[in-house]
Amino acid sequence: MRITSDPAKRQWTLDNRGLDLEADGAEAFAGRTLTLLDDRLDYGEARFQTYGTVRGRLVMVVWTPRNGGRHVISMRHCHEREARRVRPHLV
């Protein structure tokens, strides 16, 4: 699966959250996941929230289908309460 991201946002996320939008995104998508449509706003494109694990810790990845791959918009670690709620639904 091809994963892309904005270079500046990728660097910011790596510097501030310790997550690489592309390499860690690939890890998150490769394991058990829960994907939800992000329809809170009209973004002008379909957006999804995918929960998955990176180095054993639950993360949430926001992405959109683009050019036959997944363009990662953001990624963050989940708080423990959120992780307890989501983890049973990973498939």
N, CA, C and O atoms as CSV, one atom per row, in Angstrom:
chain,resi,resn,atom,element,x,y,z
A,1,MET,N,N,0.846,-1.169,0.000
A,1,MET,CA,C,0.000,0.000,0.000
A,1,MET,C,C,0.901,1.245,0.000
A,1,MET,O,O,1.851,1.338,0.777
A,2,ARG,N,N,0.592,2.168,-0.860
A,2,ARG,CA,C,1.354,3.414,-0.976
A,2,ARG,C,C,0.824,4.427,0.036
A,2,ARG,O,O,-0.381,4.674,0.099
A,3,ILE,N,N,1.723,5.013,0.825
A,3,ILE,CA,C,1.333,6.005,1.826
A,3,ILE,C,C,2.113,7.282,1.562
A,3,ILE,O,O,3.333,7.266,1.399
A,4,THR,N,N,1.375,8.399,1.523
A,4,THR,CA,C,1.991,9.703,1.315
A,4,THR,C,C,1.563,10.645,2.432
A,4,THR,O,O,0.640,10.357,3.194
A,5,SER,N,N,2.257,11.779,2.510
A,5,SER,CA,C,1.899,12.812,3.483
A,5,SER,C,C,2.541,14.119,3.052
A,5,SER,O,O,3.425,14.132,2.196
A,6,ASP,N,N,2.096,15.209,3.642
A,6,ASP,CA,C,2.714,16.503,3.432
A,6,ASP,C,C,4.061,16.500,4.156
A,6,ASP,O,O,4.107,16.180,5.344
A,7,PRO,N,N,5.161,16.848,3.478
A,7,PRO,CA,C,6.483,16.776,4.117
A,7,PRO,C,C,6.611,17.621,5.387
A,7,PRO,O,O,7.214,17.172,6.361
A,8,ALA,N,N,6.064,18.819,5.393
A,8,ALA,CA,C,6.165,19.685,6.580
A,8,ALA,C,C,5.372,19.095,7.746
A,8,ALA,O,O,5.832,19.118,8.888
A,9,LYS,N,N,4.185,18.570,7.458
A,9,LYS,CA,C,3.371,17.976,8.524
A,9,LYS,C,C,4.014,16.686,9.029
A,9,LYS,O,O,3.945,16.371,10.217
A,10,ARG,N,N,4.637,15.949,8.120
A,10,ARG,CA,C,5.332,14.721,8.522
A,10,ARG,C,C,6.452,15.054,9.513
A,10,ARG,O,O,6.602,14.391,10.539
A,11,GLN,N,N,7.234,16.086,9.195
A,11,GLN,CA,C,8.326,16.473,10.080
A,11,GLN,C,C,7.800,16.986,11.413
A,11,GLN,O,O,8.357,16.659,12.461
A,12,TRP,N,N,6.736,17.786,11.390
A,12,TRP,CA,C,6.159,18.321,12.631
A,12,TRP,C,C,5.689,17.183,13.534
A,12,TRP,O,O,5.939,17.194,14.739
A,13,THR,N,N,5.010,16.203,12.945
A,13,THR,CA,C,4.489,15.076,13.725
A,13,THR,C,C,5.631,14.236,14.291
A,13,THR,O,O,5.545,13.750,15.418
A,14,LEU,N,N,6.680,14.068,13.528
A,14,LEU,CA,C,7.842,13.331,14.020
A,14,LEU,C,C,8.512,14.082,15.168
A,14,LEU,O,O,8.862,13.478,16.183
A,15,ASP,N,N,8.692,15.386,15.017
A,15,ASP,CA,C,9.335,16.202,16.050
A,15,ASP,C,C,8.497,16.321,17.319
A,15,ASP,O,O,9.040,16.278,18.423
A,16,ASN,N,N,7.186,16.470,17.174
A,16,ASN,CA,C,6.322,16.764,18.317
A,16,ASN,C,C,5.611,15.556,18.919
A,16,ASN,O,O,5.237,15.575,20.091
A,17,ARG,N,N,5.426,14.512,18.123
A,17,ARG,CA,C,4.692,13.346,18.618
A,17,ARG,C,C,5.496,12.057,18.529
A,17,ARG,O,O,5.063,11.017,19.026
A,18,GLY,N,N,6.651,12.121,17.904
A,18,GLY,CA,C,7.485,10.928,17.770
A,18,GLY,C,C,6.910,9.894,16.828
A,18,GLY,O,O,7.236,8.711,16.928
A,19,LEU,N,N,6.053,10.330,15.907
A,19,LEU,CA,C,5.416,9.430,14.948
A,19,LEU,C,C,5.742,9.874,13.533
A,19,LEU,O,O,5.699,11.064,13.222
A,20,ASP,N,N,6.068,8.910,12.674
A,20,ASP,CA,C,6.337,9.176,11.267
A,20,ASP,C,C,5.066,8.854,10.487
A,20,ASP,O,O,4.634,7.702,10.450
A,21,LEU,N,N,4.470,9.862,9.868
A,21,LEU,CA,C,3.195,9.670,9.175
A,21,LEU,C,C,3.247,8.541,8.153
A,21,LEU,O,O,2.251,7.845,7.955
A,22,GLU,N,N,4.377,8.351,7.510
A,22,GLU,CA,C,4.455,7.328,6.468
A,22,GLU,C,C,4.892,5.968,7.009
A,22,GLU,O,O,4.182,4.981,6.817
A,23,ALA,N,N,6.026,5.890,7.671
A,23,ALA,CA,C,6.509,4.593,8.173
A,23,ALA,C,C,5.603,4.053,9.276
A,23,ALA,O,O,5.222,2.883,9.246
A,24,ASP,N,N,5.256,4.894,10.245
A,24,ASP,CA,C,4.382,4.439,11.323
A,24,ASP,C,C,2.949,4.262,10.826
A,24,ASP,O,O,2.215,3.411,11.329
A,25,GLY,N,N,2.557,5.060,9.846
A,25,GLY,CA,C,1.239,4.865,9.237
A,25,GLY,C,C,1.134,3.490,8.609
A,25,GLY,O,O,0.116,2.812,8.755
A,26,ALA,N,N,2.177,3.075,7.912
A,26,ALA,CA,C,2.184,1.744,7.305
A,26,ALA,C,C,2.050,0.662,8.371
A,26,ALA,O,O,1.330,-0.317,8.175
A,27,GLU,N,N,2.739,0.835,9.501
A,27,GLU,CA,C,2.637,-0.137,10.589
A,27,GLU,C,C,1.217,-0.169,11.158
A,27,GLU,O,O,0.676,-1.242,11.428
A,28,ALA,N,N,0.623,0.996,11.337
A,28,ALA,CA,C,-0.740,1.063,11.886
A,28,ALA,C,C,-1.747,0.374,10.971
A,28,ALA,O,O,-2.634,-0.334,11.448
A,29,PHE,N,N,-1.617,0.576,9.661
A,29,PHE,CA,C,-2.549,-0.027,8.707
A,29,PHE,C,C,-2.320,-1.525,8.540
A,29,PHE,O,O,-3.237,-2.242,8.139
A,30,ALA,N,N,-1.126,-2.010,8.837
A,30,ALA,CA,C,-0.776,-3.410,8.582
A,30,ALA,C,C,-1.376,-4.382,9.591
A,30,ALA,O,O,-1.547,-5.561,9.281
A,31,GLY,N,N,-1.694,-3.913,10.778
A,31,GLY,CA,C,-2.215,-4.806,11.813
A,31,GLY,C,C,-3.727,-4.737,11.916
A,31,GLY,O,O,-4.419,-4.377,10.963
A,32,ARG,N,N,-4.221,-5.089,13.083
A,32,ARG,CA,C,-5.660,-5.021,13.345
A,32,ARG,C,C,-6.064,-3.554,13.428
A,32,ARG,O,O,-5.374,-2.753,14.059
A,33,THR,N,N,-7.181,-3.198,12.792
A,33,THR,CA,C,-7.605,-1.801,12.723
A,33,THR,C,C,-9.109,-1.660,12.917
A,33,THR,O,O,-9.870,-2.623,12.822
A,34,LEU,N,N,-9.501,-0.436,13.188
A,34,LEU,CA,C,-10.903,-0.012,13.158
A,34,LEU,C,C,-10.912,1.264,12.342
A,34,LEU,O,O,-10.247,2.235,12.703
A,35,THR,N,N,-11.664,1.276,11.237
A,35,THR,CA,C,-11.730,2.454,10.370
A,35,THR,C,C,-13.141,3.004,10.366
A,35,THR,O,O,-14.114,2.277,10.165
A,36,LEU,N,N,-13.231,4.316,10.594
A,36,LEU,CA,C,-14.504,5.024,10.632
A,36,LEU,C,C,-14.465,6.187,9.651
A,36,LEU,O,O,-13.429,6.829,9.483
A,37,LEU,N,N,-15.600,6.458,9.001
A,37,LEU,CA,C,-15.715,7.627,8.144
A,37,LEU,C,C,-15.716,8.873,9.012
A,37,LEU,O,O,-16.453,8.943,9.995
A,38,ASP,N,N,-14.902,9.851,8.661
A,38,ASP,CA,C,-14.860,11.121,9.386
A,38,ASP,C,C,-15.794,12.091,8.657
A,38,ASP,O,O,-15.392,12.754,7.701
A,39,ASP,N,N,-17.034,12.163,9.119
A,39,ASP,CA,C,-18.031,13.005,8.453
A,39,ASP,C,C,-18.448,14.195,9.316
A,39,ASP,O,O,-19.540,14.737,9.149
A,40,ARG,N,N,-17.576,14.597,10.237
A,40,ARG,CA,C,-17.896,15.727,11.108
A,40,ARG,C,C,-18.021,17.029,10.326
A,40,ARG,O,O,-18.836,17.884,10.672
A,41,LEU,N,N,-17.225,17.182,9.283
A,41,LEU,CA,C,-17.241,18.377,8.443
A,41,LEU,C,C,-17.214,17.966,6.984
A,41,LEU,O,O,-16.916,16.815,6.667
A,42,ASP,N,N,-17.528,18.911,6.077
A,42,ASP,CA,C,-17.377,18.670,4.648
A,42,ASP,C,C,-15.959,19.084,4.276
A,42,ASP,O,O,-15.661,20.271,4.146
A,43,TYR,N,N,-15.090,18.091,4.105
A,43,TYR,CA,C,-13.687,18.343,3.812
A,43,TYR,C,C,-13.418,18.473,2.312
A,43,TYR,O,O,-12.301,18.792,1.907
A,44,GLY,N,N,-14.434,18.229,1.494
A,44,GLY,CA,C,-14.239,18.261,0.053
A,44,GLY,C,C,-13.670,16.963,-0.494
A,44,GLY,O,O,-13.447,16.842,-1.699
A,45,GLU,N,N,-13.434,15.996,0.375
A,45,GLU,CA,C,-12.947,14.670,0.004
A,45,GLU,C,C,-13.311,13.723,1.143
A,45,GLU,O,O,-13.527,14.158,2.274
A,46,ALA,N,N,-13.377,12.447,0.846
A,46,ALA,CA,C,-13.664,11.463,1.894
A,46,ALA,C,C,-12.473,11.390,2.846
A,46,ALA,O,O,-11.324,11.297,2.412
A,47,ARG,N,N,-12.757,11.435,4.137
A,47,ARG,CA,C,-11.708,11.281,5.147
A,47,ARG,C,C,-12.087,10.169,6.099
A,47,ARG,O,O,-13.261,9.945,6.391
A,48,PHE,N,N,-11.070,9.480,6.573
A,48,PHE,CA,C,-11.280,8.353,7.460
A,48,PHE,C,C,-10.399,8.477,8.687
A,48,PHE,O,O,-9.327,9.081,8.647
A,49,GLN,N,N,-10.871,7.895,9.775
A,49,GLN,CA,C,-10.091,7.764,11.001
A,49,GLN,C,C,-9.840,6.276,11.186
A,49,GLN,O,O,-10.779,5.487,11.290
A,50,THR,N,N,-8.581,5.903,11.226
A,50,THR,CA,C,-8.225,4.501,11.437
A,50,THR,C,C,-7.450,4.383,12.739
A,50,THR,O,O,-6.470,5.091,12.968
A,51,TYR,N,N,-7.912,3.474,13.583
A,51,TYR,CA,C,-7.206,3.144,14.817
A,51,TYR,C,C,-6.390,1.892,14.545
A,51,TYR,O,O,-6.896,0.925,13.976
A,52,GLY,N,N,-5.143,1.911,14.948
A,52,GLY,CA,C,-4.250,0.772,14.790
A,52,GLY,C,C,-3.121,0.896,15.799
A,52,GLY,O,O,-3.110,1.815,16.618
A,53,THR,N,N,-2.180,-0.020,15.740
A,53,THR,CA,C,-1.088,0.017,16.717
A,53,THR,C,C,0.251,0.293,16.043
A,53,THR,O,O,0.524,-0.161,14.932
A,54,VAL,N,N,1.073,1.053,16.757
A,54,VAL,CA,C,2.446,1.341,16.360
A,54,VAL,C,C,3.322,1.044,17.569
A,54,VAL,O,O,3.160,1.645,18.631
A,55,ARG,N,N,4.250,0.111,17.394
A,55,ARG,CA,C,5.136,-0.314,18.494
A,55,ARG,C,C,4.326,-0.650,19.756
A,55,ARG,O,O,4.725,-0.313,20.871
A,56,GLY,N,N,3.184,-1.317,19.559
A,56,GLY,CA,C,2.373,-1.784,20.671
A,56,GLY,C,C,1.449,-0.747,21.294
A,56,GLY,O,O,0.731,-1.058,22.244
A,57,ARG,N,N,1.452,0.467,20.783
A,57,ARG,CA,C,0.609,1.530,21.351
A,57,ARG,C,C,-0.445,1.943,20.332
A,57,ARG,O,O,-0.148,2.067,19.144
A,58,LEU,N,N,-1.679,2.156,20.794
A,58,LEU,CA,C,-2.778,2.518,19.909
A,58,LEU,C,C,-2.624,3.946,19.405
A,58,LEU,O,O,-2.343,4.864,20.176
A,59,VAL,N,N,-2.814,4.119,18.099
A,59,VAL,CA,C,-2.778,5.434,17.470
A,59,VAL,C,C,-4.047,5.638,16.657
A,59,VAL,O,O,-4.739,4.681,16.309
A,60,MET,N,N,-4.341,6.907,16.357
A,60,MET,CA,C,-5.440,7.238,15.453
A,60,MET,C,C,-4.842,7.991,14.276
A,60,MET,O,O,-4.137,8.986,14.450
A,61,VAL,N,N,-5.133,7.505,13.076
A,61,VAL,CA,C,-4.606,8.077,11.841
A,61,VAL,C,C,-5.768,8.657,11.047
A,61,VAL,O,O,-6.758,7.967,10.805
A,62,VAL,N,N,-5.659,9.913,10.640
A,62,VAL,CA,C,-6.641,10.525,9.747
A,62,VAL,C,C,-6.031,10.500,8.348
A,62,VAL,O,O,-4.895,10.929,8.151
A,63,TRP,N,N,-6.792,9.996,7.382
A,63,TRP,CA,C,-6.263,9.849,6.036
A,63,TRP,C,C,-7.370,9.972,4.998
A,63,TRP,O,O,-8.557,9.922,5.319
A,64,THR,N,N,-6.957,10.133,3.761
A,64,THR,CA,C,-7.881,10.195,2.642
A,64,THR,C,C,-7.321,9.362,1.488
A,64,THR,O,O,-6.108,9.326,1.286
A,65,PRO,N,N,-8.191,8.694,0.731
A,65,PRO,CA,C,-7.699,7.978,-0.445
A,65,PRO,C,C,-7.195,8.999,-1.477
A,65,PRO,O,O,-7.883,9.973,-1.782
A,66,ARG,N,N,-6.001,8.767,-2.002
A,66,ARG,CA,C,-5.450,9.702,-2.986
A,66,ARG,C,C,-4.468,8.970,-3.884
A,66,ARG,O,O,-3.552,8.299,-3.407
A,67,ASN,N,N,-4.668,9.106,-5.191
A,67,ASN,CA,C,-3.752,8.529,-6.196
A,67,ASN,C,C,-3.476,7.049,-5.964
A,67,ASN,O,O,-2.333,6.604,-6.073
A,68,GLY,N,N,-4.504,6.297,-5.648
A,68,GLY,CA,C,-4.358,4.856,-5.481
A,68,GLY,C,C,-3.717,4.428,-4.171
A,68,GLY,O,O,-3.409,3.250,-3.991
A,69,GLY,N,N,-3.513,5.362,-3.261
A,69,GLY,CA,C,-2.914,5.038,-1.974
A,69,GLY,C,C,-3.654,5.742,-0.851
A,69,GLY,O,O,-4.814,6.129,-0.998
A,70,ARG,N,N,-2.977,5.899,0.256
A,70,ARG,CA,C,-3.550,6.589,1.421
A,70,ARG,C,C,-2.676,7.794,1.747
A,70,ARG,O,O,-1.477,7.661,1.993
A,71,HIS,N,N,-3.287,8.956,1.746
A,71,HIS,CA,C,-2.575,10.185,2.100
A,71,HIS,C,C,-2.885,10.470,3.562
A,71,HIS,O,O,-4.024,10.782,3.910
A,72,VAL,N,N,-1.872,10.364,4.417
A,72,VAL,CA,C,-2.060,10.550,5.854
A,72,VAL,C,C,-2.037,12.039,6.167
A,72,VAL,O,O,-1.104,12.754,5.801
A,73,ILE,N,N,-3.084,12.490,6.853
A,73,ILE,CA,C,-3.247,13.896,7.205
A,73,ILE,C,C,-2.710,14.159,8.603
A,73,ILE,O,O,-2.040,15.165,8.836
A,74,SER,N,N,-3.002,13.257,9.535
A,74,SER,CA,C,-2.491,13.407,10.895
A,74,SER,C,C,-2.459,12.058,11.595
A,74,SER,O,O,-3.088,11.092,11.163
A,75,MET,N,N,-1.702,12.023,12.698
A,75,MET,CA,C,-1.607,10.812,13.512
A,75,MET,C,C,-1.265,11.222,14.936
A,75,MET,O,O,-0.464,12.128,15.170
A,76,ARG,N,N,-1.888,10.536,15.872
A,76,ARG,CA,C,-1.602,10.816,17.283
A,76,ARG,C,C,-1.767,9.546,18.089
A,76,ARG,O,O,-2.465,8.616,17.685
A,77,HIS,N,N,-1.102,9.523,19.252
A,77,HIS,CA,C,-1.312,8.425,20.201
A,77,HIS,C,C,-2.686,8.600,20.848
A,77,HIS,O,O,-3.148,9.724,21.047
A,78,CYS,N,N,-3.323,7.494,21.169
A,78,CYS,CA,C,-4.608,7.532,21.865
A,78,CYS,C,C,-4.370,7.591,23.368
A,78,CYS,O,O,-3.425,6.995,23.885
A,79,HIS,N,N,-5.227,8.305,24.047
A,79,HIS,CA,C,-5.199,8.319,25.505
A,79,HIS,C,C,-5.715,6.971,26.006
A,79,HIS,O,O,-6.437,6.278,25.289
A,80,GLU,N,N,-5.353,6.605,27.218
A,80,GLU,CA,C,-5.689,5.279,27.748
A,80,GLU,C,C,-7.195,5.017,27.760
A,80,GLU,O,O,-7.628,3.911,27.437
A,81,ARG,N,N,-7.981,5.998,28.119
A,81,ARG,CA,C,-9.447,5.818,28.147
A,81,ARG,C,C,-9.974,5.526,26.737
A,81,ARG,O,O,-10.803,4.635,26.550
A,82,GLU,N,N,-9.490,6.274,25.758
A,82,GLU,CA,C,-9.874,6.057,24.367
A,82,GLU,C,C,-9.418,4.673,23.906
A,82,GLU,O,O,-10.163,3.967,23.226
A,83,ALA,N,N,-8.216,4.293,24.268
A,83,ALA,CA,C,-7.677,2.989,23.880
A,83,ALA,C,C,-8.532,1.848,24.436
A,83,ALA,O,O,-8.809,0.878,23.731
A,84,ARG,N,N,-8.944,1.964,25.687
A,84,ARG,CA,C,-9.802,0.917,26.286
A,84,ARG,C,C,-11.128,0.802,25.543
A,84,ARG,O,O,-11.667,-0.295,25.402
A,85,ARG,N,N,-11.653,1.923,25.069
A,85,ARG,CA,C,-12.940,1.928,24.361
A,85,ARG,C,C,-12.801,1.341,22.950
A,85,ARG,O,O,-13.701,0.649,22.474
A,86,VAL,N,N,-11.681,1.617,22.287
A,86,VAL,CA,C,-11.502,1.238,20.880
A,86,VAL,C,C,-10.919,-0.157,20.708
A,86,VAL,O,O,-11.350,-0.899,19.825
A,87,ARG,N,N,-9.948,-0.525,21.535
A,87,ARG,CA,C,-9.193,-1.770,21.342
A,87,ARG,C,C,-10.077,-3.004,21.120
A,87,ARG,O,O,-9.715,-3.822,20.274
A,88,PRO,N,N,-11.203,-3.203,21.809
A,88,PRO,CA,C,-12.014,-4.408,21.567
A,88,PRO,C,C,-12.626,-4.460,20.159
A,88,PRO,O,O,-13.092,-5.519,19.737
A,89,HIS,N,N,-12.634,-3.357,19.441
A,89,HIS,CA,C,-13.270,-3.308,18.124
A,89,HIS,C,C,-12.293,-3.440,16.961
A,89,HIS,O,O,-12.702,-3.416,15.800
A,90,LEU,N,N,-11.010,-3.579,17.263
A,90,LEU,CA,C,-10.028,-3.757,16.184
A,90,LEU,C,C,-10.220,-5.121,15.549
A,90,LEU,O,O,-10.381,-6.132,16.233
A,91,VAL,N,N,-10.200,-5.124,14.213
A,91,VAL,CA,C,-10.359,-6.391,13.472
A,91,VAL,C,C,-9.226,-6.565,12.492
A,91,VAL,O,O,-9.178,-7.565,11.775
